[in-house]
Amino acid sequence: MDTMTAAKHMENTGKLYNAADLAAELNVSARVASGYLCNIRLSNKYNTEDDGLPARRVRVLKITGHASSDLWKLALGIKRSAA
């Protein structure tokens, strides 16, 4: 599990998440989920919205950029799968 996987899950569900909710769905600790949420919120790669403090919840609206595997597929002329 990594930040990108967590972000894809969040984007697919379209729900607002706090650390406890994300931890329960991804079967990771709340501490790890909190790290994912922090990375997602602060990175330019992810377009997010949140409902503010206190008890901030985050929603991933869009993921921008390409994963390295997508770049290899592009370089080799392989069609990208629908995300």
Steps between C-alpha positions, in 0.01 A plus 500: 500500500625848416368854470406461132297186572320677784432801277360279221269333751384838626447630146299191404266524798464879490447512877647734761751316722663561834785279622274259689264446204784449253683266739190283537443471125864435409576277800795711616566682826351846556854635521585367153169629361571841653831505314327415173250781552777748579697398189189523285398842633845655462598354161430683175434161339158473663208741460316487833236674703451489875240615748744691718603478860425360752481133401600564139373254242654482152355404160716425195343664195766419243844345477734671254827377354610153396629212702835367379332185365272721288804677359656166402176401326496834319862458391433146375185605315265296718154648550426618854226316680193699602540623859 
